[in-house]
Amino acid sequence: MSLFKVTLLVPETKEKWSLCGTANPPLIPLRNGEPLLPFFQPMSQRTRQLTLHPTSVVPQLIPKDGKTPGYFHTAILTELPHSGTIYYQFGNPIDGWSSIRSFKALSPPSADAAIRISIVADMGVSQPDKVQYHWQEEDAYQTIGHVTKLSSSTDLVLHIGDIAYATGYAPKWDMFMDSIEPVASTIPYMVTQGNHERDWPGSGTFFDGRDSGGECGVPTQHRFRMPKPSEDKTFWYSFQQGSVHFAFMDTEMPCGRGSPQHTWIQNDLANVNRSLTPWIIFSGHRPMYTIDDYDGHFADIEELLFNHKVDLVLWGHVHYAFATCPVYKKQCIKPKARGEYDAPIHTVIGNGGQGLAPIPLRKAPYSLYEKDEWGYERILVHNSTHLTMQFYANHLNTLHHSFQIVRAFPRK
């Protein structure tokens, strides 16, 4: 039985798993081991089969190994309590039942709420024997191992693109989902698409590469049903948890002024209630800033981030760890007074497991931290005024860098 679960945050909780070989396995919420279906009503279930057609825009969409992906089931649980522990079990009499799992009830958004976040990007999955068969991700097992060990002190996991590096090999998706299942079955695991999930010529992406191996985002969007504003192939969305408004862009799609994505980001950021969620964390896969370069095609997005006073930006794609000063238009910005807004801090966290990129000899003035080592990152939102970000190395699980953002509350 291959299974996994992804918990979404607002306005409802979605439990998601895959169970090959059957189309209709039930999910049963429990309390003290007893079914709680009346308590959790209304509950809806949706079953989706990943159908790959030879006549698609990309013939490579058929799994290269011929493996059938199976069915993907989404259960939506509404009217959940805001405290305590939710227990659940899934399966059926024919295929068997899972063990009883649990996740913490999510508190409603609150300005002073603390939240603990683990972040990875460009991770993939290590082969069980650590031998490279497909992509080079020999350290991914350490990254997900550290993240899993932190589960009891984590409220949310973010994976900022380049997720499994399956690129058309269906068994690698199964390996990846198995690797994250211990943490994703108990904590919300939210993702963005990267080039290795989405890019393919003629498929509508901004970049014309072949990095997805023909997947075009189809396996990703069946496995990770994020709270998108529509059911189409777009993959930008937002949600709130604790004192943070999280917004995710799809860097592989057009984002210039007048594009649907730019319009959505503009409207989303303009409507954040900063008295309820004073922090804004923005994420996307390809970085706007790197150690020695700036991607000008994101200029219209940068203007939105600055104008709407985004606090922190998370990128992946380049395989190292990196952090800027508060920066706008390649210039470090200083606040007029302690606690006042300056500019977003941009970070690159592409050191999750894929082969590392070298640190450039030339560094831009806005670059404050850079390290070519595998690892993961943590964000600790303490309250409405203080946020800390930490950069950990996989080797010895060592903290190598941290910074703090201080803001006045209420926000101006």
N, C-alpha and C positions, 0 to 999 in steps of 0.2 A: 504494500500500500504506500503510494507516494503522496505525501500530504504537506500542506503548509497553510499558514493563516496570516492574513494581513488585516490589522485593525485600523480603520479610518476614524477620524476624529469628530468632525462636525459636517452636517447636522445630525448624523446618525453614525452608528458603528457598523462596519461591514466586516464580517468574518469570511475569509476566503481560503479555499483549499483546493487541491487537485486530488482526484481519486480515479485512477485509471480503471477502465473496464465497466463502469456503471454510470448511468446518466442521472440518477435521482437519489443520492444519499442524503438523509435528513441531518440537520444540525439541531441538537437539543440543548438549550440553556439549562443549567442546573443551579440549585442552591442546596447546600448540604447533601448533595448527591441525589436530590429529588428533582424531577422535571419541573420547569417553570414556564412552560409555554403560555399559560394564561397571563402570567405576570409580564411577559415580554411582548405580548401582542400589541400592535400588529407586527408580524414578521413576514417578510417576503423572501422567496428564494428564486434565484435565476441560474439556469444552467446554460453554459455556452460551450460548444465544441469548436476547437481550433481547426477550421477547414482551410486547407491549402490547395489552391487550384493551379493546374499546369498552365492555364491560359492567363495567369496573372501577369502584371507588368514586369514581374521578375520571375523567370522560370526557377531560379534558385530558391524560391520560397518553399518548395517541397523540401522537407528535411533531407540533408545530404546522406543520412544513414537510413532513411526509410522508416524511422520510428514514428508511430502514431502518438501525437501529444496527449490524447485522451480528452477528458471533459474538465471544465473549470467551473466551479460552483461558487456563487456569491450569496451569502445570507445577510440580510439587512435587519439589524435588531434596533428597534426604536424604544423610546420611553425607558431607557436604562437609568438606574439610580446614579447619583453623582458622588457616591462614596462606597467603600467596601470593595469586595472582590467578586468578579463575575466568573463562574465556572461553566465550562461547556464540554460537549463530547459530540463526535460525529462519526458517521459510518452507516452501515445497514446490516441486517441479518445475514446477507449473502457474502459480502466482502469483509465483514468484521467491523469492530468498533475501535476507535482510538482510545487512548487513555484519557482520563479527565484532565482537561487543561484549564488554565485560568488567566485572567488579566485584570489589572486594577481598573476600577471605574474611573472615568475621566471627569475631573472637576470642571465646572464651567469657567470660561475666561474671566480673569480677575487681574486688576492692575498690579497688585502686590504678590501675585502667585509666583512661586519659584518653580523652575523647570530644569531638568538635567537632560542633555542631549548628547548622543554619540553620533559622529559624522564620519562617513567613509566615501571614497570615490575611486573609480578605476580599480576595482578590487578583483573581480573574477573569482575563480575558485581553484584551489590547489588540487592536483591529482592525489588520490590516496597514497600512491607510492612516491609522490613528489617528483615524478619524472614528467618532462614536458612532452605532451602528445599533440597539443593544439596551439595554445597560446602560453606565453611565459608568465605564470602567476605563482611562482614558487613560494611567496610569502603571504599569500591571501589567507592561508589557514591560521597564521598567527594573528592577523588583523581581526578576523571574525572571532577568533578565540578570545582575544582581549575584550572585544565588544560584548561577547556572550557572558563573560565573567562579571561584567559590570551591569548585567541585567537588573539586579535587585536595586541598583542605585541609578537607574535610567528610566526616563519617562517617554523617550522618543528616539528613534534612529532615523537618520537621513542618509540616503545613498545618492550622491550627486552624479549620476550617469556612469556609463560604461559598467554595466551591472555584472553580467555573467561572461561576456565575451564569447557567447555561443556561436554567433555569426552563421547560423543555419544548422548547427549540430545539436539536435534536440536532446541527446543524453547529457550534454553539458548544462543545459537548463535544469535538468533533474538534479545533477550534482550540486549546482549552485543553490537551488531551493532547499535541498537537504542540508547544506552547510549553514544556511541562515535560519532554518526552522526552529532550533532551540530558542533563539531570541525573537524571531518574528511571530511565534505562536503566543507570546506573552506581552509584547510591546509593539506599538505602531511602527511599521517599517515603511517609510515614505520614499519614493524614488523619482528621479527625473530621467529623461532619455538622453543618451549620448550618441556620438557618431557611430559607435559599434552596435547600437540598437536600431538606428533609424536611417542612416545615409545610404542612398542608392540613386543612380542617375534616373531622371524622369519620374521620380516618385513624389515630387513636390518639395523636396528639401532645398534649403538655401545653398548648401554645399553639394557638389556633384560627385562626391567620392563613392566608393563601393565598400565602405567600412562595415556595413551591417551584414555583408555576405548575402544580401537579398532578403533579410528579415523585414525590413521596412517598418519596424516597430510592432509588427503583428504579435509575435510571441510575448513581447514585453507588456503590451496593453491588455492581453488576455490574462496574464499572471498578476499584474498590478493594476487594479481598477481604482485609480486615484479619483478624488472628488472633483473631476473636471467640470467646467461649465456646460459642456455638451458631450454627446456620445460619438462625435466624429473622431477623426484621426489626430486631432490636436492633442497636445500634452502639456498645457499650461493650466495651473490651478492654484488655489490658495486655501488655507484653513487657519483656525485659531486654536491655540492650546496655551493654557496658563496666561501669562502676560505678553505673549508673542503672537503677532500676525506673521505667518509664513507665506511667502509667495514664490512660485516656481515658474520659470520660463522654459521654453523649449528652444535652446540655442541652435538647433538644427533646422529650424523653420524661419522664414522671413520675419524680421522684427522691426523694420524701419518704419518711420512715420507714415501713417495711413494703412499699415498692414493690420489684419485682424488681431495679431498678437500684441502689437503696440497699443492698439485701442483698448484691449482687455487689461493690459498692465496698467495703463493710465487710469482707467475707471476703478480697478481694484485698489490701487494705492490711494486714490483720492477719497475712497470711502472707508478707510480704516478709522475706527473709533479709538483715538490715542488715549482717551480717558479710561478705556477698558483694556486695550492691548497696546501699551505705550511703546513696545519694541517692535521693529519690523526687521525680519531677516529674509533676505532675497537670495535665491539660488538658481543656478543654471550650469550646464556642463562646460561648454567652451568658455574660457576666461576672457574677460574684458582687459584685465591687467595681468601681465606676467613679469618676471624679474627684469627683463630687458625690453619689453615691448608693450604696445597698446593696440588693441583691435578697434580701429576706427569705425567699423561697420556697426558697433554697438553704441555709437555716440548718442543716438536718439534715446536709447534705454538709459544711458548714464544720466542724461538730463532729467529723466523721470525720477531716478533714484535720488538724485540730489534735491530736486524740487519738493519731493514728498518726504524728505528727511529719513531715508532708509538708514538704519544703523550699521548693519553688517551684511556683507555679500560673500556667498560661498560658491566657488567654482571648482572644477576638476580638470580633466583632459590632459594637462601637462603633469608628468609623473614626478612631482616633487612637492614639498611643503613650502608655502610662501605667504607672507603677509605684508600689507602696505601700511603706510601712515593713513590717517583720514585724507582721502584724495579725491580731487575733482579736476577733470581735464589735465591730468598728469601733474598737478601741482598739489603739494601737501597743504592742507588747510588747518589753521589753528582756531580754536573757539575764542570768542571775545571774552568769555568768562568761564570758569569751571562749571560744568554742567550744561552749558549751552551747546547747541548743535554745531558741528564743524562740517563733516562729510562722511560718506560711508568708508569703512575699512574693508578692503577687498582681500580675500584669502583664496589660495589655491590649495586643495587637499587631494591631489591626484596620486598620492603615495600609498594607496590601499593594498597593492599587491602586484600589479603589472610592472614590467621591467622599468627601472628608474631612468629618468632623464638627467643629464649632467647639469650642474649649475653654470650658467653663462659667466664668462669672465667679466663682461661689462654689465653693470647693474644700474638700473635707473634710480634717480634720487628718491623716489617714493618707496623703494624696496627697503623694508626694515628687518625682515627675517626670511631666510632661505635655507633649506636643508634637503639634500638628496638621500633620504633614508625612508624605509617603509614604516608606516605607522597609521595612526588614526587621530581624530581630534575630538575634543569635548567642548561643549558650551554649557556654562552654568549661569542661568539667569537667576540672580539672587532675589530681586524684587523689582520695583518700578524704576529704580535709579542705578543699579549696578549689574553689569554683565561681564563675565570672564570667559575668554576662550583659551584653550590649552592644546598644545601640540605634543603628542606622545610618539616615541619611537617604539617599534615592536621589540627590538632587542632590549631585554631586561625591563620592558614596559616603563621606559624612562621618560619623565617630563622634561622636554628640551626648550620649550618656549611658552610664554603666556602673555596676554595683555588684557587690560580691563577697560571697559567703556563706562563712563559715568555721565548720566543725564539728569537734569532737573525734572521734577514732577510736581504739578502737571506739566506736560509738554507745551511749549509755546508754538 
